[in-house]
Amino acid sequence: MKELLIYLIISVIAFPVNAKLSQDQQSALKQTQDLLRNPADRMSVVKESPSAQAAHQKAVDFLGSQQNVNKAYDMAALMLKSVAEEANGDPAKMQQILNRAKSNPAVLADRMPAEFKTMLKQIAGDIEKRSSPARK
């Protein structure tokens, strides 16, 4: 369940592109992925939008550590690439994929690369440890 919640947070962060992407689409994808993966650049963009600030703060509150927040943004970058490729760079199709994922996150999570799934499990484990009562 926690993995699905984490996925939903990440899907709010991400957008979309593919192996059949044009040079411009590939460039835009790389720039967006770089932005998601660079904390300083990412925060300069987040500060420009109240809705981005709110989404980022929810991620920080839920994920509990800067390390997990950074992983979540890395996961968003991976998701962006996968969704864009699946949709052949079509923004409407990418939005449909993300909208379907909101009602059934496991379907999209199953199609993500192994690196994504590993990070998802790590974050879920960290959250589980943090939310479990201390054992004596």
C-alpha positions in Angstrom: 0.0 0.0 0.0 2.8 2.4 0.9 4.4 1.7 -2.5 1.2 2.8 -4.2 1.1 6.0 -2.2 4.7 6.7 -3.1 4.0 6.0 -6.7 1.1 8.5 -6.7 3.3 11.2 -5.3 5.8 10.5 -8.0 3.2 10.5 -10.7 2.2 14.0 -9.6 5.8 15.2 -10.2 6.2 13.6 -13.7 5.2 14.4 -17.3 6.2 12.8 -20.8 8.6 11.1 -24.5 10.0 7.7 -26.8 12.4 5.7 -28.9 10.4 7.3 -31.8 10.9 10.7 -30.3 12.1 13.6 -32.4 15.4 15.3 -31.6 13.4 18.1 -30.0 11.4 15.7 -27.9 14.5 13.8 -26.8 16.2 17.1 -25.9 13.1 18.3 -23.9 13.0 14.9 -22.1 16.6 15.1 -21.1 16.3 18.7 -19.9 13.3 17.7 -17.8 15.0 14.7 -16.4 18.1 16.7 -15.6 15.9 19.3 -13.8 14.2 16.6 -11.8 17.5 15.1 -10.7 19.3 18.4 -9.8 18.0 19.5 -6.3 19.1 23.2 -6.7 17.6 23.6 -10.2 14.5 21.7 -9.2 13.9 24.0 -6.2 14.4 27.1 -8.2 11.4 25.9 -10.4 9.4 24.7 -7.4 9.6 28.2 -5.8 8.0 29.7 -8.9 4.6 28.0 -8.4 2.4 27.7 -5.3 1.0 24.3 -6.6 4.5 23.0 -7.1 5.5 24.1 -3.6 2.5 22.4 -2.2 3.2 19.1 -4.1 6.9 19.2 -3.1 6.0 19.9 0.6 3.6 16.9 0.6 6.4 14.7 -0.8 8.8 16.0 1.9 6.3 15.4 4.6 5.3 11.9 3.4 8.8 10.7 2.4 10.4 11.9 5.6 14.0 12.5 4.4 15.8 14.5 1.7 17.3 11.2 0.5 13.9 9.8 -0.1 12.7 13.0 -1.8 15.7 12.9 -4.1 14.9 9.3 -4.9 11.3 10.2 -5.7 12.4 12.8 -8.1 14.8 10.3 -9.7 11.9 8.0 -10.0 9.8 10.7 -11.6 12.5 11.2 -14.2 12.5 7.4 -15.0 8.7 7.4 -15.1 8.7 10.4 -17.5 10.9 8.5 -19.9 8.9 5.3 -19.7 5.6 7.0 -20.2 6.8 9.2 -23.0 8.2 6.2 -24.8 5.0 4.2 -24.3 3.0 7.1 -25.7 5.4 7.7 -28.6 5.8 11.3 -27.3 2.1 12.1 -27.7 1.2 14.4 -24.7 -2.5 13.4 -24.8 -1.6 9.7 -24.6 0.9 10.4 -21.8 -1.8 12.2 -19.8 -4.2 9.2 -20.4 -1.5 6.8 -19.1 -1.0 8.9 -16.0 -4.7 9.4 -15.4 -5.2 5.6 -15.6 -2.4 5.1 -13.2 -4.1 7.3 -10.6 -6.9 4.7 -10.3 -4.6 1.7 -10.6 -1.0 2.6 -9.8 0.2 -1.0 -9.8 -0.4 -1.3 -13.6 2.0 1.5 -14.3 4.5 0.6 -11.6 4.7 -2.9 -13.1 5.9 -1.5 -16.4 8.6 0.6 -14.9 12.3 -0.3 -15.1 14.0 -2.4 -12.4 15.8 0.7 -11.1 12.4 2.3 -10.4 11.1 -0.7 -8.6 14.2 -1.0 -6.5 13.9 2.7 -5.4 10.2 2.3 -4.7 10.9 -0.7 -2.4 13.7 1.2 -0.6 11.5 4.3 0.0 8.6 2.1 1.1 10.9 0.3 3.6 12.1 3.6 5.0 8.6 4.8 5.5 7.5 1.6 7.1 10.5 1.7 9.5 9.6 5.3 10.4 5.9 4.7 10.9 6.4 1.4 12.9 6.4 1.7 16.7 9.9 1.2 18.2 10.5 -2.3 19.2 12.0 -3.1 22.6 
